Amino acid sequence: MPRFLDIEDKVIGPLTFKQFIYLGGGFGLAYVAYKYLGFIWGFVFIALFLFLGISLSFWKPNNRPAIIMFQAFLNHYTKSRMYVWQRPLKSERIKKEDIKLEDAKILGKKMDHGKIESLAWSLDVLDRNQTDSNSIKENEN
């Protein structure tokens, strides 16, 4: 049985054919930008084309080729989108509001400010007592 079917062959030195094409395209576009715009005026385009070629060749976000991410990016920003909001029916709204009111009543009964303060104080005091008793036991040993 053949193994490693998902690994591409290294065709040109340490590069696969796709990597070679991406690098060649990026460097080729950077060279064209340099020839037509010069280094000073074309610096942004040169850097963009080099970055694009190198990232398409070697960068693998989430162990997937970067070209898939760039395709998803272009599809997201070029595709038209339609946002639809649908108002819930009155019966659904009443049920949700009733549930929220019941939850608020239950929470209001259970959570009292004084009870929370006393709980925090008791936890603080108990924690201090335990650390003090632990330090006394260590000193005795």
Contacts in CASP RR format, 6 or more apart in sequence:
PFRMAT RR
TARGET T0000
AUTHOR 0000-0000-0000
METHOD contacts of the structure
MODEL  1
MPRFLDIEDKVIGPLTFKQFIYLGGGFGLAYVAYKYLGFIWGFVFIALFL
FLGISLSFWKPNNRPAIIMFQAFLNHYTKSRMYVWQRPLKSERIKKEDIK
LEDAKILGKKMDHGKIESLAWSLDVLDRNQTDSNSIKENEN
8 16 0 8 1.000
8 17 0 8 1.000
8 18 0 8 1.000
9 16 0 8 1.000
9 17 0 8 1.000
10 16 0 8 1.000
11 17 0 8 1.000
11 20 0 8 1.000
12 20 0 8 1.000
15 23 0 8 1.000
15 57 0 8 1.000
18 57 0 8 1.000
18 65 0 8 1.000
19 57 0 8 1.000
19 58 0 8 1.000
22 53 0 8 1.000
22 56 0 8 1.000
22 57 0 8 1.000
23 53 0 8 1.000
23 54 0 8 1.000
23 57 0 8 1.000
24 53 0 8 1.000
25 49 0 8 1.000
25 53 0 8 1.000
26 49 0 8 1.000
26 50 0 8 1.000
26 52 0 8 1.000
26 53 0 8 1.000
26 54 0 8 1.000
27 49 0 8 1.000
27 50 0 8 1.000
27 53 0 8 1.000
28 49 0 8 1.000
29 45 0 8 1.000
29 49 0 8 1.000
30 45 0 8 1.000
30 46 0 8 1.000
30 49 0 8 1.000
30 50 0 8 1.000
33 42 0 8 1.000
33 45 0 8 1.000
33 46 0 8 1.000
33 49 0 8 1.000
34 42 0 8 1.000
34 46 0 8 1.000
37 45 0 8 1.000
39 46 0 8 1.000
55 66 0 8 1.000
56 65 0 8 1.000
56 66 0 8 1.000
56 67 0 8 1.000
56 70 0 8 1.000
59 66 0 8 1.000
60 66 0 8 1.000
61 69 0 8 1.000
88 96 0 8 1.000
END
